[in-house]
Amino acid sequence: MTLPSRAEWLFSIKAFIAAMLALYIALAFDLPRPYWAMAAVYVVANPLAGATASKAIYRALGTIIGGTAAIVFLPLFVNAPILFALVVALWTGTLLYISLLDRTPRSYVFMLAGYTLPLIALPLVDSPANVFDTAVARSEEIILGITCASLVSAIVFPTSVGAVLSARIADWTRDARQWGLEILSRSLATPDAPLMRQKLASDLSALDLMLTQIAYDAGARDVTSQARRLRGRLLMLLPTLSSLADRLHALRRLDPAIRSDVEILLDDMSAWITTEPYHGTIRDTSLLRLRIEALKTVAVSSLWGRMIRVSALARLEDLLDLTEDCDSLRVQIESGKVDRSWKGRFRFALPKQVIRHLDYPWLAFSAGVVVLGTFVAICLWIFSGWGSGAGFATMFAVACSFFAGIDRPAPFIKLMFIWTFTSLIGAGTYLFILLPMVNDYWSLVLVFAGPFLFIGLMIPRPQYNIIAMLLTVNMASYVALSDRFAADFATFTNEGLGALLGVGFAMTWTLIMRPFGEELAALRLARRGWADIASAARGTGYDRDILVGRMLDRLGQLVPRLAKMDGHELTRLDGLAEVRIGFNILDLKRERLALAPAHGERLLAVLAETAAFYEARMRGGIAVEPSDDLRAAIDTAIVALAVDDIEKAEAALNALVGLRRVLFPNADPPPEVTSDEQGPALLHAAE
């Protein structure tokens, strides 16, 4: 663990100031549970001002919704405990399901509203008349805490999302540039996109999260549109690099006469990519573009070789377009000077919005496990007659809700159990040793300063964030400060034991109900991708935006799971190649309508065989290989189009070549397309 940075110290101090400010105001106004205000600060604390503001707004909304539900449901069902348990469980699970459908910070509204109902209502089943006062008090104190957190974050040395976004974009493009250098290098032995390269897709998920927070950051709000444009181009950079790797690999297997002049261009492209753009500048690409255009017109004896060559050159041109667009957008984001009339060079229309892949049955199952478990936990508490056991059921609901979106939640709930126990020890130390010696507010601040400042240093670090949040929030909650010191060991022990048993039961419940892990989730993602391709090929699929958006989003979800599945057959999956297949299928469907009927029928045969292959893969898994019938259909269509209708069939030929290169990368060229007859130039490359 490295020493804390200046930024981490600054964040921890700011969070502690906000927490002490919230506690002071709550005590000054004699609010019944001032510790809720202090805990709320650490719940929403984030190094980025925009992220703090967004979570603060969502926490306020979630608390108000959950508190309103408690006011409505508790008086209605307090005399029917089993029915009330069912209502609480259904409310918690239903709101959790909605939150799982929304993979943005906004999802916190629904998850929080879900478990706020049991947090407020269950401890009051013996005194339902107090539910309104308790709900209002919780809302007031939490709003106070998040207001203090937002104000301190925005006023005291604020850290803009825009600055961090620029740094994150620079890191991401640096990794992509390194991959590009490997592709252009003559030493590259394989066209595959290994897992570490596919990880670029999952890294974009973090970028998506940051983009959703720009609207809450006054310093970066103006660059929202350019940031979204940049995201689209970063997404397209992945399949473009993957396609370029494949074409260059194929080109290097051909006769040296076909590729020697292209290799010289690749060396110059490597030197250009290696050059870091100066701050606020865009790298010039005009000379490289002229050379690419000149190389496209060079005569090549083999038509198949010409197809591969021109395809590789066009991919290089796309790489230049994307890089120039990214440089231009990055400059606008860093400077904050947005060009409203800006138009990019990249030739494909990009998705206008973020398109998500959602596994509705799997998410419903995850939420259903929480519904059933919450109902069982509340019933166990009711029938036990344990007067102080409400924390058992509420902590079960909180623990299961927090980690419902994770494939294997039990290890994380185990972590929650360990650090909840640790926080109880810390809270007990405060209650029974330190706080009896405190007699004014400033000595209270001094007592809290050491541990909370130290723990606050861990919040900005992703690997320690959940530990730090559990320690700060739980210690503040279990100390249960009020305007008059009161510490009862029996009450503290009962409530602490209830919380630990609730988290422990949540861990046991998820081990029983969700033992599947990453393997099942990854397989479902892969099969859904194959289903999309088959559906598109059959003519019942999505348009380009939806298909590409979902496949890239699915890839971002799949790669982190594959990284944990060493040795599993699914790790052979190249998701970027399947995105390229999606492009090719959509191009074939579009071009088929513009060709002669006979050629249209040949393309239909290719689409039907492609659909059949992916349907077979859905049934048999990744071990199913593409059939000889599929290759024969592709080759037949290539030969017929190249011989009979070349001028009208350029785009269709490009798509067929791309499809063949993905599905049969090591196959020999179609024998009929190796004549000495000069082939005309292909103006666009296969995807």
Secondary structure as UniProt FT lines:
FT   HELIX           6..28
FT   TURN            29..30
FT   HELIX           34..44
FT   HELIX           49..77
FT   TURN            78..79
FT   HELIX           81..101
FT   TURN            105..106
FT   HELIX           107..121
FT   HELIX           122..124
FT   TURN            125..126
FT   HELIX           128..130
FT   HELIX           131..155
FT   HELIX           161..184
FT   TURN            186..187
FT   HELIX           195..213
FT   HELIX           214..216
FT   TURN            218..220
FT   HELIX           221..223
FT   HELIX           224..251
FT   TURN            252..253
FT   HELIX           256..274
FT   TURN            279..280
FT   HELIX           286..296
FT   HELIX           303..335
FT   TURN            340..341
FT   HELIX           360..384
FT   TURN            387..389
FT   HELIX           390..402
FT   TURN            403..405
FT   HELIX           410..429
FT   HELIX           430..434
FT   HELIX           435..437
FT   HELIX           441..456
FT   TURN            457..460
FT   TURN            462..464
FT   HELIX           465..479
FT   HELIX           489..513
FT   HELIX           518..538
FT   HELIX           544..563
FT   TURN            566..567
FT   HELIX           569..572
FT   HELIX           575..592
FT   TURN            593..594
FT   HELIX           597..620
FT   TURN            622..623
FT   HELIX           628..644
FT   TURN            646..648
FT   HELIX           650..663
FT   TURN            665..666
FT   HELIX           671..673
//
